[in-house]
Amino acid sequence: MKNKLLDLLACPYDGHFPLEMRIFEADDEIVEGILICSKCSRWYPIRDKIPEMLPDELRNEKEEKCFLDKWKDVLPQPVIKDCYLNRKKIKATQHAYNCQLFTILKENPYFEATDSTLRGASNVEKQQFS
């Protein structure tokens, strides 16, 4: 990532600008680093010269853990703490959503669920096409 790109980037969550940047590895560009939003405390890794500005629900937990483990000695403590707290919140939200979906499906005779996959066609639609 080029340094001048920092002048264009804002937090995708709350739009805060400018982001704080910590550089871990650089040559003519920033190879590895982190962008931190001082307003919401979210952080975004820079890997292989690319800033990964993804919302929480699209982030890859395994890749984040590898990134945190690799740079744990130079990361600010609030980033590490917030990462694990946010991950717990996301998992709790996903669990609550899955429970609500299961309850809706269980109570609604028009939909079937197998394992964790929802079939899109209702029983009525299936009868029409049988």
N, C-alpha and C positions, 0 to 999 in steps of 0.2 A: 504494500500500500504506500502510496506517495504521501508525504507529510501534508501537502496542500489539500488533499482530500478531506482532512479533518475540518477544514473551513466549510465544507458542504454537508457534513453528516450531523444528523440530529437523532435523538432517541426515538425509535419507532413506537415506543409505548406511550410516551407523553409529549414528544416533540421538543424536549429540552435541548438547547444549544448554547454553548459548545460542549462537547464531551471531553472528559479528561482522558489523556492517553498515557499509557505506560508502555515503553518499548523494552522487549526482552531480547530480541535479536534483530539486527539490521545489517544491510549492506548499502547499496544505493537506494533501497526502499526498506520499509518496515516489513520484516519477514514474519516475526512473531511478536505479539503484544496484546494489549487489552484496551478497550474503550469503556469508560465508566460514566454513567449518568449520575451526576451529583444530586439530581432531584428525586429520582425513584430508586436509586442504588442498583439498578440493573447494570449488567456488564455484558460486553460483547467481545468475543475473542477475535484476534487477527491471526489467521493461520495461512501459511504459504502465500503471504502478501495479500490475502483477501479478508476484509472485515466481514464477519458473519453477523449480520444485523437481523436475526430472526426473533419473532415473538416467542414467549415462553413455551407455548404448546407445540411449537414446531422444532424445538431444540432437541438434539440427540444427547440423552443422558450419558451414554457410554463415552462419547467423544468429549463431552464437558468434563467428565471425571478424569479422563486421560490428560486433558489440558490442565486441569487444576493440579493433578499430581505432578506433572512435568514442571510447572512453574510455582509450586507451593511456597518455595523459599523466597520468592520475590513478589508474590501477590500481596496486596494490602489485606490485612485481616478482615476488614468489613466485607470485602468481596467474597472471601471464603465462607464467612458466617452467613451472609445473605443468600449465597448460592444454596446452601443446604437447607435453610429455612424456606426459601421459595420452592425448592424441589418438594419438600414435605407438603406445602400448601397445594401445589399442583396435583400431587398424588391424591390428597384428600378430596380435592374438587373432582378429579376424575372418578374416584371411588363413589362419591355421592351421586354424580351423574349416572354412572352405571347402575347404581341401586334404583334410582328413579326410573330409568329406562326399563329395567327388569320389572318393576312394579307396574308400569303402564302396560307393558306387553303381557304380563300375567293376567291383568284385569280386562284387557281388550281382546275379545274373541276374533277380531278381524285380522290380527297379525299373529304370525308364528315366529318364534326365535329358536334357532338351533345353535348350541354352543354360544358364541358371542356374536354370531352373524344374524342380522335381521333380514328376513326375506321381504322384499318390497311389495309383492302382490298380496292383497288381502284374500281371505277365503272366498268372499263373494266374487272377486275378479277371477280367482282360480276356477270357480264353478262355471262362470260364463264361458271360459275358454276350454273347458273339458269336453 
